[in-house]
Amino acid sequence: MADKTLVFSDQEQMKIEAMLIDKDGAEALRYLAELVDRFNPHLGHACGPKAAEGPPGQG
């Protein structure tokens, strides 16, 4: 698996700090679920969404 780097805005950092201060586990879990999308590649940006949906080598 390739290394990934996430960049958080000031607002996102404050949200994370607030969850830690409040010890809000449920909110933290929801936020981590949102972050999973940032780890996964978003196919179709370079070749368009249709190429990403088709079989490999067809876009």
N, C-alpha and C positions, 0 to 999 in steps of 0.2 A: 504494500500500500504506500502511495506517495505521501510525503510530508505535506501538511496543510497549514496555512496561516490564516487566522481569523482576525479581522480588525473590528474593534468595537467603537462605536461613537461615544461621545461623552454621555449622552442620554442612556445608552445601553449599559455603560459602566455604572451609572447611578442606579439603574434598575437592578442590576446584579448585587450591588452593595446593599440596597434596601432589602432585597430578599434575604441576604445573609444576616443583616442586623435584626430583621423581624423573625428570622428562623422559619421562613415560610416555605416549607418543603413542597407543598402542592404547587405553588406558583413557580418554584425553581424547576420542578419536573416538567411543567408545561413549557417553560422557557427553553429547557434543554431539548425538548421534542422539536421546537421550532428551529433550533440550531442544527439539528441533524440535516435539514435541507441545505444548509450552507456547506456541509461536508460532502454531500453527494454532488457529482458533476451534473450540470444542466445541459443535456444533449440538445443539439439543434441550433445553438447560437451561430456557429460558423456556416453551416450548410442549410439552415432553415429547418423548421419543425418537421416537414414531410420527410426529409432525408434521414433524420434521426429515427423516425418511426419505421422506416423500411428495413430490408435486410442489409447486413453489413456489405460494404463495397458498392452500394448503390447510390451514394450521395457524394 
